[in-house]
C-alpha cells in the first residue's frame, strides 16, 4: 500500500490512496510533530469517504474550523447545522481536487491575504516585526496558534484558486442578444413599494381593494410601515434578489409611475406593488458599453458552468459521511 499526501493548507493530515504496493511515505512529518498537541490524527479516526477513499477526522476538523474562523468564501453563509456540514464536505472535496491538480499558494499570496485580513480588523501592530502581538491577537480572537490560522487561510485561498481555474477553463459563447438583454436588465431601473402576503388569495383581495393609487397613498400616510421599499434598483436586482418573474418586472416598467400592479410571486409568497419612479434603458447607449456586457454574460455562464461541474464532481465522488 502506498500513501499519498493530501495536505489541507499545509496542516499535517493524511488522506489515504490505495495504490501499488510500496513503502509507506512520510507526509509533513515536521509539521505533524509541531501540531501534535493541536490536532491528533489517527488512521482509524475516519469522518467519511469519497471516491471510495477514507477522509480522516483531522481533515474534517480542519476544513470546518476554516469555515468557522473565516466564514464562507463562496455561495453565502451556511444558515443551519446541515448547511454547515454540507459546506465542510464540499470544501473537503474541493481541497482534494486542488491537491490532485497541483494548485499551489505561494508565500507572497498568503502574505497579501493575511495583511488584508489584519487591515480589515484595524490592528495596530505589524505582524512581521511584532510577532508576539500577532500571536496574542490570534489567540484572543480565534483561540488557536498562528500556524493553524495561517494554514486555514491558505486552504481557503487554494479553494478560491481552484474555482478560478475551473471557471477560466470554460469559454461559453455569448450572443449579441444575450449581451443586450443583460444591458436592459441592468440599466432599466424601478423604484417600487410592495406589500407581501403568504397567501395568493389574500394578495388578490388586497389588490382589488387597493388598486386605486389614491387609496394606497392614503394608507401609506396613515402607516409609514405599510409597505416595503426595495429602493430605486435595476430590474436585475428585482429578479435576482426579490425573485420577481421577468415578465412582471418588465410589465411594471411599462406602467405609468404611481400604478398598482397585480399580485405576483416573490422570494416569499406574493407581492402587490406600486411603482414610484423608473428609468428606461436607451438603445443608443448600449454600444459604448457593449464589450462589458459580453464579459458579464460570460462570467454568469462560467458561474453556472462551475456549479454544474461541482454537482457532477459530487456525484462522481459518492460522498459518505460516517459522523453522527
C-alpha positions, -999 to +999 in steps of 0.1 A: +000+000+000+013+034-010+002+065+010-001+098-008-005+131+009-035+154+007-024+183+028-051+209+039-033+242+037-001+226+049-015+212+080-005+176+087-035+154+080-035+122+060-057+111+031-051+075+021-050+065-015-048+028-022-022+022-049+005-002-059+024-018-031+054+001-018+068+018+013+047+040+034+059+075+028+061+102+054+040+133+050+047+167+065+064+149+094+079+181+108+045+198+108+029+168+124+053+170+153+048+207+157+010+203+157+008+171+177-010+188+206-034+207+183-050+180+161-042+144+167-050+123+137-052+085+138-058+065+107-088+047+123-105+081+130-124+083+098-150+110+092-163+096+059-152+089+024-153+100-012-141+083-043-141+052-021-112+065+000-113+074+037-113+110+049-096+113+083-114+132+111-084+156+113-091+168+077-128+172+086-120+193+117-095+214+098-120+223+070-148+230+095-125+252+116-115+272+085-152+280+077-159+289+114-129+312+116-130+329+082-166+325+072-179+311+039-159+322+009-184+311-017-221+306-021-233+325+010-230+317+047-244+284+060-276+291+080-282+257+096-261+230+110-268+208+080-258+236+056-225+239+075-219+202+073-227+202+035-202+231+031-175+213+050-178+182+028-179+204-003-147+221+008-130+188+016-138+175-019-126+207-035-094+206-014-087+170-027-094+182-062-070+211-058-043+187-044-047+164-075-044+194-098-014+207-081-029+241-071-004+259-050-005+290-028+029+309-030+041+326+002+035+361-013-002+353-019-007+342+016+011+373+029-011+395+009-043+379+022-030+379+058-023+416+055-058+422+041-074+403+070-055+423+096-062+456+078-099+448+078-096+442+116-078+475+121-050+461+141-023+485+152+007+461+151+030+449+122+027+411+122+063+406+109+081+430+132+059+423+163+053+386+162+043+384+198+015+409+193+003+390+162+003+357+181-015+372+211-042+388+188-049+354+171-051+336+204-075+362+217-097+363+186-098+327+174-082+307+202-057+289+180-020+291+172-007+313+144+003+283+122-033+269+123-048+303+115-024+308+086-029+273+072-067+277+073-064+309+053-040+292+029-065+263+024-093+288+015-070+306-009-063+273-026-100+266-030-105+301-045-078+294-070-093+261-079-126+278-086-109+304-107-090+277-126-122+257-134-142+288-145-114+302-166-111+269-184-147+275-197-153+296-228-191+298-231-204+315-263-223+348-258-247+362-284-255+398-292-290+393-280-278+379-246-254+409-241-281+434-250-306+417-227-281+419-198-278+456-205-315+461-204-318+441-172-292+462-155-299+497-169-337+496-167-345+507-131-376+507-110-385+523-077-414+504-062-430+496-029-447+464-020-470+446+005-461+410+010-486+381+015-481+345+022-513+336+005-522+344-031-559+348-023-551+374+004-529+392-020-556+392-047-581+406-022-558+434-012-551+443-048-588+445-056-593+468-026-561+490-032-556+491-069-566+527-069-533+545-062-550+572-041-563+546-016-527+532-015-513+567-008-539+573+019-530+541+037-492+548+034-497+582+050-515+566+080-489+539+084-453+546+072-445+509+076-475+499+055-452+489+025-416+479+019-394+498-004-365+478-021-351+511-034-345+525-068-329+494-082-322+476-115-347+451-129-319+425-125-319+432-087-357+428-085-354+395-104-324+380-087-329+392-051-366+396-048-373+367-072-399+387-092-406+370-126-390+387-155-423+392-173-437+410-143-408+435-138-409+444-174-447+448-173-443+472-143-417+491-162-443+497-190-468+512-165-471+548-156-455+559-124-479+556-094-496+524-108-506+495-086-496+461-100-515+428-095-501+401-072-470+383-084-448+357-068-417+370-049-390+354-028-416+345-002-452+344-010-467+371-032-463+408-035-486+437-046-466+466-060-469+503-066-445+520-090-428+551-077-402+560-103-384+545-133-355+548-157-359+532-191-328+520-210-318+537-242-307+516-271-281+541-284-262+539-250-256+502-254-227+503-279-202+522-257-206+495-230-212+466-253-180+447-245-185+449-208-219+432-211-205+405-232-180+399-204-207+400-177-228+373-195-197+352-200-189+354-163-225+344-154-223+314-177-190+305-161-206+306-127-234+284-139-208+261-155-188+259-123-219+249-104-227+222-129-191+210-127-193+208-089-226+190-090-210+164-113-179+161-091-200+154-061-220+128-079-188+111-091-173+113-056-201+094-039-196+112-005-204+091+025-204+107+060-198+084+090-202+111+117-234+111+138 
